[in-house]
């Protein structure tokens, strides 16, 4: 039995010798690590010109708001309505009495689409620089008159397919 233990001990010793002992810390290796200092512990700041996939790119204005001063397109008005979200449609016997709920505001036919802004303490239009008036509420869409300040309004049909499925 002692022979088996002695053999196992000799086998472990030979395996350790074949693998090699870990290198001892030399003064050169210690000196190399001391060159790092404590700078690696501080957060690195990237310049604005460097690409940073983790940086949040926030929009500066709402969808539908004109950024370049050009005329608002049908798509931008539709995006602005979708941003506010149509939350309800109230259909009456007379088409002129129909109502639509956009966000938390109820609009009747003939009302301008304006929303109260708590920060400004006043109503703001659906799209900046645009006058949007609700002209028709149907079961499948909204009829909007869209006009820029100083120009004739044009009709924009906003389908309610995403909200309402009659």
C-alpha positions in Angstrom: 0.0 0.0 0.0 2.9 2.3 0.8 4.3 1.5 -2.6 1.1 2.8 -4.3 1.1 6.0 -2.3 4.8 6.5 -3.1 4.1 5.9 -6.8 1.2 8.4 -6.9 3.3 11.0 -5.1 6.1 10.4 -7.6 3.6 10.7 -10.5 2.3 14.0 -9.2 5.8 15.4 -8.7 6.8 14.4 -12.2 3.7 16.1 -13.7 4.5 19.3 -11.8 8.1 19.2 -13.0 7.0 18.6 -16.6 4.4 21.5 -16.5 7.0 23.8 -15.1 6.8 26.1 -12.1 5.2 29.5 -12.5 7.7 32.1 -13.3 8.8 34.1 -10.3 8.0 37.8 -10.3 11.1 39.7 -11.6 11.9 43.3 -10.9 11.3 44.0 -14.7 7.7 42.7 -14.6 6.9 44.6 -11.5 8.3 47.8 -13.1 6.1 47.3 -16.2 2.9 47.2 -14.2 3.8 50.2 -12.2 3.9 52.2 -15.4 0.2 51.9 -15.7 -0.5 54.0 -12.6 -4.0 54.8 -11.6 -5.1 56.4 -14.9 -6.9 53.2 -16.0 -9.4 53.7 -13.2 -10.7 57.0 -14.6 -13.5 57.1 -17.2 -12.4 58.0 -20.7 -14.2 60.9 -22.5 -14.6 60.6 -26.2 -14.6 63.7 -28.4 -17.8 64.5 -30.2 -16.3 63.7 -33.5 -15.7 60.0 -32.5 -18.4 57.5 -33.2 -20.1 56.3 -30.0 -22.8 53.7 -30.5 -23.9 54.1 -26.9 -24.6 57.9 -27.1 -28.3 58.7 -27.1 -29.3 60.8 -30.1 -32.4 62.7 -29.0 -34.7 64.3 -31.5 -34.9 68.1 -31.1 -38.5 68.4 -32.3 -41.7 66.5 -32.7 -42.4 64.5 -35.8 -44.3 66.6 -38.2 -42.6 69.8 -37.2 -40.8 71.5 -40.0 -37.0 71.6 -39.5 -35.9 73.2 -42.7 -38.6 75.8 -43.1 -40.1 74.1 -46.2 -43.7 73.2 -46.7 -45.1 70.5 -44.6 -45.8 67.3 -46.5 -48.8 65.0 -46.1 -46.5 62.4 -44.5 -45.3 64.9 -41.9 -48.9 65.8 -40.9 -49.8 62.1 -40.7 -46.7 61.5 -38.6 -47.7 64.3 -36.2 -51.2 62.9 -35.8 -49.7 59.4 -35.2 -47.3 60.9 -32.7 -50.3 62.3 -30.7 -52.2 59.0 -31.2 -55.9 58.8 -32.2 -57.5 57.3 -29.1 -61.2 57.4 -30.1 -63.8 58.1 -32.7 -67.3 59.2 -31.8 -69.8 58.7 -34.7 -73.2 60.5 -34.6 -76.2 60.3 -36.8 -75.3 63.7 -38.4 -71.8 63.7 -39.9 -71.2 67.2 -38.6 -71.6 66.0 -35.0 -68.8 63.4 -35.3 -65.9 63.7 -32.9 -62.3 62.4 -32.7 -60.2 62.0 -29.7 -56.5 62.6 -30.3 -54.3 62.1 -27.3 -56.6 63.3 -24.5 -58.3 66.1 -26.4 -61.7 65.8 -28.1 -62.1 67.6 -31.4 -65.3 68.4 -33.3 -65.6 69.2 -37.0 -64.2 72.7 -37.6 -61.8 72.7 -34.6 -58.2 73.6 -35.2 -55.9 70.7 -34.0 -54.1 72.5 -31.1 -52.8 70.9 -27.9 -52.2 72.4 -24.5 -48.5 72.6 -23.6 -47.9 72.7 -19.8 -44.5 74.3 -20.2 -45.7 77.2 -22.3 -49.0 77.5 -20.6 -50.8 77.9 -23.9 -52.1 75.8 -26.8 -49.6 74.9 -29.6 -50.5 73.7 -33.1 -50.2 70.1 -34.2 -47.3 71.1 -36.5 -45.1 74.2 -36.1 -46.0 77.0 -38.5 -49.0 75.1 -39.8 -52.8 75.5 -39.3 -54.5 72.2 -39.2 -58.3 72.2 -39.0 -60.5 69.1 -38.7 -63.0 69.2 -41.5 -64.4 65.6 -41.5 -64.6 62.6 -39.3 -65.5 59.3 -41.0 -65.4 55.8 -39.8 -62.3 55.1 -41.9 -60.5 58.4 -41.9 -60.1 62.0 -41.0 -60.3 65.0 -43.4 -57.9 67.8 -42.5 -57.4 71.2 -44.0 -53.7 72.0 -43.8 -52.4 75.5 -44.5 -49.2 77.3 -43.9 -49.4 80.8 -42.6 -50.4 83.0 -45.5 -51.3 80.3 -48.0 -54.5 78.5 -49.1 -55.3 75.3 -47.1 -55.2 72.0 -48.8 -57.0 68.8 -47.9 -55.2 65.9 -46.3 -56.9 62.5 -45.7 -55.6 60.7 -42.7 -56.7 57.0 -42.8 -57.6 55.4 -39.5 -56.7 51.8 -40.5 -54.1 51.6 -37.7 -56.6 52.6 -35.1 -60.0 51.6 -36.3 -61.1 48.5 -38.2 -64.9 48.7 -39.0 
